[in-house]
Structures are given as structure tokens and as C-alpha cells.
Amino acid sequence: MDTNNTSIHVMFNISSCDGVFLSLNGHCVYWQDVAINAFIFLLGFCIIATNFWIVWILFSRIKDEDNSLFIIQNLAVADTFTGFIVIYDSIYNVMQFSVYVECVLRIGLFISCSLASVFIITVLTLERLIKISNSYTYRKYISIKRTRIGLIIVWMTSLVVGLLPFFGWSSKNVLYLCSFFRTMSKSYIIFVLTIHVTPFLCTLCAYLWMVTVVRRHVIAIRHTRGTGRGRNRRGSISRAVMTTLIVVGVYFLCWAPIGLFTILVLVFELDRHLTGNWSADVVFTYLLILAVINCLCNPLIYAFKLDIVRRQFRSSFLFRCFASCRRNSGQFQ
């Protein structure tokens, strides 16, 4: 009973505030809160802009029925949705209204987008592996139709997993403010961690296998005695593997900290020991900023590693302005 009274007091605290203003639930908002969430808002806008640009570029190449480009386009769509959620979350962090349904839907949709990303990265890696391992019979195993069916299954699975809290798999604690560790049940958090880590481990194993296959191909290509055909094939294989490696590596660097922190919270119950300005939810939010930066890194990787994106970028107005500024600065020097 005391816990409920405390929670209600936290939700509807209307005491005086020495910050910028009071949120809808009486939370005092300070300048640092405004600055951090303004940065998050800008980050979400950049994520949307860059990924939408990738979607627009790759959409013009769908007629080529390139499976890898279609998969990358879906990854950019997932990152675009993540950008919208990031913008909405930055607004919520300032306004802070306590609606249980809104809370589980917002957290669930973010989980759906992040889960779709890791599944699509796994599909991309497996597609690269099959293409390299079975280069002459690739179309027998992977077609654009099968790729679309697989991605539909990925999106449906991700959406169902994200909506599970809405259908009851949560703590159902409507008195606390929206909190990942308090609103989501411990069993659901463990489930989400498991289905995030499992495809990533599969991706890692597939990449190690891919490296082995590529080494055999490189040795075989060297026996072509440096013919143009051999050099072109070796270059295409190297670019495909390198792009996949960078995408997987950046994903791990961005998401590993928040994953490890979530495990520590579950094992050692840090949400009970960390309070004040460095509570578990605050640290989780900061680490989440690092995680969503991955959605901004992916388009940059494509811009440097995919020929179609690189050519489009070089012909863009932004690149011409940048090149013009470099020439002008060189003349002044």
C-alpha cells in the first residue's frame, strides 16, 4: 500500500520546480534535460533523412531484382521507423505523461524495429554466404520472391514480439512512470535479449564461415594468373564481405553496451541500487543513444561501400557543395 501511495505521489507531484518547467505529470524539467533530448531529436531527424535517402536510391534498382539491395532497403526502412520512434521518445522525455497503453506500445514498437534490424542483418549475411558459397546455383536457392517472403516473416515476427507487452506480457504496473525495467516483466526482457543475441551469434558464425569460403576463392582466383575476370571477381567478393563485416561490427559496438547493462540489471538488480540522476533508467537512456547511432551509421556504410549509393552521392547537391568548398579553401591556402 505504501508503494502505491509513493508511486501516485511520483506521478502527480505538483510541487514547485526550480528548473525550466513542469511536465504533464509534475516532473521538473531542467536545461540539461532539454539539451539532451534536443540532441536526441536531431539524431532522430538525421536517422530518418539518411535512411530515407537510401530507401529512395535503392527503390530505383528494385527492377534489377538484386536480393542484397532489396534486403538493405528493408534494413533502411527499419532504421527509418526507429528514427520516428526516437523523435517521439525525445518529446515524451520532456512532456512525460503517464499512460500505460502508450508506454507498452512505444517500448514494444522500438523493440520491433531493433529486432527487425538484427534479423535483416542476419538475412543479409546468410544471403552473402550462399551467394559466395554457391555462386553458380545461387538463383536456385535465393530468388527475389523467396527473399520477399523471408522478409515478410521477419517483419511479422518482429511486430508480434513487440506487441506481446500490449497483450499482457508485462508487469502491468500502471502506477509507475513509463520505465523499461519496471513496465516490462523480467521474463519478457530475458526473452527479448535471447532473440536479439541468437540471430547475432548466427550472423557471427556465418561470417566466420564466409571468411573461410572467401579464402578458398581467393586461392582459386590466383590460379587464373591475374586475368581481368579473376581480379573483378575477387574485388566483388571482397567488397561484399567487407560491407557485411562493417555492418555486423558496427551493430555489435553500438548495441553491446546496452545489452550488457541490461544483463547486469537483471542479474544484480541494479534498478534497486541506482537512484537519482544515475538511476538504471537514466543510464539505459544514455546507452540507448549509442545504440540508435547504429541506425545512422548504416547509411554511411552504404554510401562508401555500395557503388550505386556512392555514385548517387557524388552526383548529389550536397557532395557538389562540399567539393566546391574544398576547392575554394585550397585556393585561399
N, C-alpha and C positions, 0 to 999 in steps of 0.2 A: 504493500500500500504506500509506503514511503517512497518507493521507487517511482510509482506512478505520479505522485504529487510533485516529486522533483522534476520528472520529465515534462509534466504540464507547465511547471514554472519556467523550464528552459524554453519551451515552445512559445509561451506568451509573456515573456519578460518585457515589460514596457518601462523599465527604469530609465533614468537619464543616461545619455550617451555623450561621451567626450570625443567621439570620432566624427566622421563626415555626416552620417545619417543613420537612422534605424531602419532595418529591413522590415519586411512584412510580418515577420514573427517576433520582432523586438530585438533582433541581434544587432549589436553595434558594429557598423562597417567603418573601417579605418582606411587611411590613404593607401597603406600597403596592400590591403585587400583590393582596392580599386585598381592599383597599378598592376598587380599580379594577374587579375582577371582581364584587364585591358590587353596585357601581353597574350593571354590565352585566347582572347577574342581575335586578335591579329593573327595568331598562329592558326586558328581555325579557318580564317579567311584565306590565308596563303595555301593551306592544305586543299581547300575547295578549288581555288583558282588553278593551281598547278596540276592537280589530278583531273580536273575537268578539261584542261588543255590536252592532257594525254588521251583522255577518252575521245575527244574530238578528232585528234590526229589519227588514232588507230581505227576509228569508226570508218574512215575513208578507205581503209585497207581490208575491211571485212570481206569484200568481194574476192580477195586473193585466197580466202579460206586457209589462212595461216593460223594453225592451232595455238601456237605460242603467243601471237599477238592478241588473239581473242581472249586467252587466259589473262594476259597482262592487262587488257582492257577491263576485265571483271575485277582485277585487283585494284585498279584505279577507281572503279565505281565504289568498291567497299571503302577505300580511303576517303572518297568524296563524302559518303554518308557519315563517316567518322568526323570529318570536318564540320558538318552541320551540327552533330551532337556536341562537339567541343564548343562551338559558338553558343549553343543553347545552355550548356553547362556553365559557361563563364557568366552568362546573365543570371542563371539561378544562384550561383555562388554569391552574388551581390544582393539579389532580391530575397532569397531564402524563404520560400513559402513551404509549409509542411502539408503535402497532400500525398497520402500513401500510394495511391494508384499511379500518380505521376512519377513517384520515386522509383517504384519497381519497373515501370515501363522505360524510364530514362536509363537506368542502370542495365536493364535487360537488353535494350537496343544497342547500347555500346558494346556489351558482351557479344551480341550477334555479329556486329561489324568486325570486332577483333578476331572472333572465331572464324568468320568468313575469310579474313585475310590470311590466317595461318593455314587454313585448308587450301586456299587457292595457291599459296606459295608451295605447298606440298604437291598439288596437282601440276604446277609448273615444273617442279623438279623432276617428278616422275615422267612427265612428257618429254623433257630434255633427255632423261636417261634412256627411255625407249627409243627416241629418235637416234641417239648416238649408238646404242647397242644394236638396233635393228634398222639400220639406215635404208636397206633395200626393201624391206617389207613393212616400213613404217605406216603406210596408209592402210594396211590390213588390220593393224591394232588400234591406231588412233585416227579417227576421222573428225571432221568438224561437227557432225551430228552427235557422235558419242561424247565429244568434248562438251557440247551444249547440255546434253543430258546429265553428265557428271557435275557440271557447274550448277545446274538447277537443283540437283540433290544437295550440293554444298550449301546453297542459299537457303533451301528449305530446312535443312538440319540446323544451320546456324540460327535461323529465326525461331525455330521450335525451342532450342536450348535457351535462347534469350528470353522467351516468353514464359518459361517454366515458373519463375517467381510470381508472375502475374496470375498464374493459375493455381498458386498455393504453396509452391516450394520456396518459402521464405520464413523469416522469423515472425511475421505478421505483427510486429511491434509498431503500432501506428502512433505511439506517443512520442517516440524519439524523433529528432530531426533526421532527414534522409542521410543515412550513413551506410556505406558498403558493408562494413563489418557488423553493424547492428541490424540492418534491414535484411540482408541476405543471411540465410541459415548457414551454419558451419558445414553441413553436409553438401549444400549446393556449391559453396566456394571450393571445396575439395573436388567436387565433380567438374567444375569449370577449369580448375588448374590441371586436372588429369587430361581433359580433352584438348587443352592447349598444348601440353607438353608432349602427348603421344604423337600427334602428327609432326611436331617439330623433330622428335627423335627419328621418326621415319624419314623425314627430309634429310637429316644428317647422315643416316645410313645410306640413303640413295645417293647422296653426293659423294660419299667415300667410294661407293661402287662406281659412280660416274668417273671419278678420277682414275680408277684402275682401268676402265674401258678406254678412256682418252689416252692414257699412256700406251696402251696396246695399239691404238690407232696411229698415234704419232710415230711409233716404231715402224708400223707398216707403211706409213706415208713416206718415211725417209728412204724406203727401198724404191720409191718411184724416182729416185735420183734427182729430186728438186724440180720436177716438172711443174708447169704452171697449175695444172689441175691439182696436184698434190699440195702445193702451197695454199691454193684457195680453200681446199677442204680443211687443211689444218687450221687456217685462220678462222673459218666459220665455226669449227668445233671449239677452238679456244675462246672466242667471243661468247658463245652460248654458255660454256661452263663458267667463265669469269662473271658474266652477268648474274647467273644463278647464285654463284658463291657470294657475290656482294650483297644481293637481296637477302639471302639467308643470314649472312653475317651481321648486317645492319639490323635486321629484325631481332636477332639474339641480343645484341648490345643494347638495344632500346628497351626490350621487354624483360630481359633477365633481372634487372634490379627490382622491378615491381613484383615480379613473380617470387623472388627470394624473400622480399619483405613480407608478402602475403603468407608465405610458409612460416616465417618467424612469428607472425602474429597468431597464426593458428596453433603453433606448437607451444609457444611460451606465453600466449595470451597477453601480448604487448598492449592490446587495446585497454587493458585494465591498469597498466603501469604508466603508459604515456598519456599525459594530460596537458591541458593548457595550450600554448602556442605550438607545441610539438606533439600533439596527440596522434594516434595511429591514422586517423582520417586525414589530418593535415599532411603528414609525411606521405601518405598514399596519394594525395592530390599532387604533390610536387613530383613524385616519381611517375605519376601518370602523364605529366607534361613531357617528360623524357620519352615515355612510351609512344605518345601520339606524334612525336617528332619523326618517328619512323614513317608515318604517312606522308610527310613532307620530303623525306629522303628518297623514297621510291621513284617519284617523277624525275628527280635529279639524276638518279642512276640510269633511268631510261634515256634521258637527254644525252648522256655521254656514251652509252653503250649500244643503243639501238640506232641503226643507220637512218631509218625513216624519221625518228624523232630528232636526231641530230641535224638532218637536212632541213627539216621544218623549222627548227630553232634558228639555224643560220639564216634562213630567209625571213625570219620574223622581224617586226619593227624594233623590238627590244634589243635584239642582237645587233642590228644595224646602228642603233643609237650608242650601244656600248662600244662597238668598233670605231665609230666616229669620235667618241670621247677619247679613246686610246690614241688615235692618230693626232688629235689636237694636242693632247698632253705631250706626245712625242715631239711635236713641232716646237712647243714652248721650251722644252728642255734643250 
